[in-house]
């Protein structure tokens, strides 16, 4: 017979959803990770991170962490097309913040 742990009984939302909703890192624009273009996602993250006064890390690191967290949170439920857009958004973020690798 399986027993449930006390921490999961009565819980309606996952902890990761609470992190996205109530994170002290920054306030995200609504639907930022649903935007169609990678450049739009990156610009939105940059605006959010620069407007936030609660973040603990530098702006680039906070934005990249939030994007990576969203990719990991979605996991297998992320379509290949959506994953491509979000990974491209990482590259766009690097460009916007001047962290893109030098061309060879």
C-alpha positions in Angstrom: 0.0 0.0 0.0 1.4 3.4 -1.0 1.3 6.3 1.3 1.5 9.9 0.4 3.9 12.3 2.0 2.3 15.0 4.1 3.9 17.7 1.9 2.0 16.6 -1.2 -1.4 16.1 0.3 -3.8 19.0 -0.5 -1.3 20.8 -2.8 -2.9 22.2 -5.9 0.1 23.9 -7.5 3.6 22.7 -8.1 6.4 24.5 -6.4 7.9 25.5 -9.7 4.6 27.3 -10.6 4.9 29.2 -7.4 8.4 30.2 -8.2 7.4 31.7 -11.5 4.5 33.5 -9.9 6.1 34.9 -6.8 9.8 35.0 -7.6 11.8 37.7 -5.9 14.2 37.6 -8.9 12.0 39.8 -11.1 8.5 40.5 -12.3 8.0 39.1 -15.8 5.7 40.5 -18.4 2.6 38.3 -18.9 3.1 35.6 -21.5 6.8 36.3 -22.1 7.6 32.6 -22.7 4.7 32.3 -25.2 6.0 35.0 -27.5 6.7 33.7 -31.0 10.1 35.2 -31.7 13.2 34.5 -29.8 14.3 38.2 -30.1 11.0 39.3 -28.5 11.5 36.9 -25.6 15.0 38.1 -25.0 14.0 41.8 -25.2 11.1 41.2 -22.7 13.4 39.4 -20.3 16.0 42.3 -20.6 13.3 44.9 -19.8 12.0 42.9 -16.9 15.4 42.3 -15.4 16.6 45.9 -15.7 13.3 47.2 -14.2 13.7 44.9 -11.2 15.3 46.1 -8.0 14.9 42.9 -6.1 17.3 40.7 -8.0 20.4 39.4 -6.3 22.5 38.5 -9.4 23.7 40.7 -12.3 21.0 41.4 -15.0 22.3 38.9 -17.5 22.6 36.1 -15.1 19.1 36.7 -13.7 17.5 36.7 -17.2 19.4 33.6 -18.3 18.5 31.8 -15.1 14.8 32.6 -15.5 14.8 31.4 -19.2 16.7 28.2 -18.2 14.3 27.6 -15.4 11.3 27.9 -17.8 12.9 25.4 -20.2 13.6 22.9 -17.4 10.2 23.4 -15.8 8.3 22.6 -19.1 10.5 19.5 -19.6 9.0 17.0 -22.0 5.8 19.0 -22.4 7.7 21.6 -24.5 7.3 21.1 -28.2 10.4 20.9 -30.4 9.5 24.2 -32.1 9.0 25.9 -28.7 12.3 24.5 -27.4 14.0 25.9 -30.5 12.6 29.3 -29.9 13.6 29.4 -26.3 17.1 28.1 -27.0 17.4 30.8 -29.7 16.3 33.3 -27.0 19.3 32.3 -25.0 21.6 33.2 -27.9 19.7 36.5 -28.4 20.1 37.3 -24.7 23.8 36.8 -25.0 23.9 39.2 -28.0 21.8 41.8 -26.2 24.0 41.8 -23.2 27.3 41.7 -25.2 28.1 38.1 -24.1 28.0 36.5 -27.6 31.1 34.6 -28.5 33.5 36.3 -31.0 33.2 35.0 -34.6 36.2 33.0 -35.7 
